[in-house]
Amino acid sequence: MSQDPRASVTMTVAELEILVDKAAERSARKVLSEIGLFTSEEDSRAEALQDIMWVRRWRKAYDAAAGTIGRTVIAAAVIAIMGAMWLGAQMKIGAPPHP
């Protein structure tokens, strides 16, 4: 068989699917093992899953807090602008501002 890179190879769709599935699984295992999440031990997998769930809960709590802080800042800015407009209107019509 020739080692010419331009040579064509004939494969069935089923053979190609098997080849792609094996390559994808090999790549996924490699990446997961590099970040410490792939293991054959059931206890380690359960612990890794708990870690991932903890990160998800932390992210959701952070997103909720960030949303609340954002709404609070916007509300404070709107109140400050409205207060400045009210004081400006009072000065324009000549009414003394209340202390």
Secondary structure, 3 states (H helix, E strand, C coil): CCCCCCCCCCCCHHHHHHHHHHHHHHHHHHHHHHCCCCCCCHHHHHHHHHHHHHHHHHHHHHHHHHHHHHHHHHHHHHHHHHHHHHHHHHHHHCCCCCC
